[in-house]
């Protein structure tokens, strides 16, 4: 199936990708619960009842809101809800427990990776996820830790006096000379340190190529030594590739 639109329903936003010429050519980030926003975007892209949609979700409540609207707006809707629908070899103990967004991001990154060496796919979103693709091209697991905003929220909610901060670029030089600056520095360096430590650990000291995606990718990008490539829409590309294999 060649889709017209691919949809990634995440924890804080949903993203639509308009497919043209075997690539996701346009992207829209939309509210999880706004039918008006969905209708406006569908109108903007001139979508109609003949449009073909493929949807992936990590957010069941948001999907429950979106699915009835989508079902009434389009003639063809496919849902990817199992690793078996994703054309990617998995070298992990419990494939059925792996988040589909992780697998799709790694699948999307493969089209940008031209060698046979292992590589990492970093998803800097609500969670900070470091995925390992091994030399055979298989998904081999990785590491998951709280994302930058989630760390900030936790420090604010579970302490009596620490303020809620927002990470920004560039991060203030060390040492942080205000409480806000110290929190931002701590979150930034903890996140960056995790990525670089995992890169060295997975690669046994090698500088593995990194593909980074997600809302906080740009905060971290300039501090990650090359080779690193920022590709904002890896999950959408992975959905597109998987859709091509669907009947």
SULSUL-V327764 format. One record per run of one state. SS is the DSSP state (hx for helix, st for strand, lp for the rest). FROM is the first residue (numbers start at 1). TO is the last residue. If there is no record, write none. Layout:
[[SS,FROM,TO] [SS,FROM,TO]]
This chain:
[[lp,1,4] [st,5,9] [lp,10,13] [st,14,20] [lp,21,22] [st,23,30] [lp,31,34] [hx,35,44] [lp,45,51] [st,52,57] [lp,58,59] [hx,60,73] [lp,74,75] [st,76,79] [lp,80,82] [hx,83,85] [lp,86,89] [st,90,90] [lp,91,94] [hx,95,97] [lp,98,99] [hx,100,110] [lp,111,118] [st,119,124] [lp,125,126] [st,127,133] [lp,134,138] [st,139,146] [lp,147,147] [hx,148,157] [lp,158,178] [hx,179,202] [lp,203,208] [st,209,213] [lp,214,216] [hx,217,221] [lp,222,227] [st,228,230] [lp,231,233] [hx,234,244] [lp,245,247]]
